[in-house]
Amino acid sequence: MSRGVPGRRWRAYSRGPAHEGEESQLSEENAAATGSGTDGAVLLFVGGPLDGRVQIREARHGDPLPTVTHVHLHGGPKVVHRYDLQVVGEQAGIYHLRPPAQRLTHEDRLAD
């Protein structure tokens, strides 16, 4: 999908346009500069709107949070998704989408 510039495309969550066929390579110098060395954690999101997203959390930010809340704001009501952390090894984790909470109907409350 181009946005007015022929021969360029926009990628989701990118910092700008990329040329078709252009690949970004991470050198050792760039890895050190971005802090993606062995002292961080690799976090994968599974399910919901963040499905497939990978986040590198640098060690200076501390341990990953046990729960992450994602709030989607748009013209209608806000949509809230919660992800719970499952630790996998020392430097990796998977955030799984929490199933929706069951709400009691008025009839269910009266039955209790």
Buried (B, 14 or more C-beta within 10 A) or exposed (E): EEEEEEEBBEEEEEEEBBEEEEEEEEEEEEEEEEBBEEEBBBBBBBBBEBEEBEBEBEEEEEEBBEEBEBEEEEEEEEEEBBBBBEEEEEBEBBBBBBEEEEEEEEEEEEEE
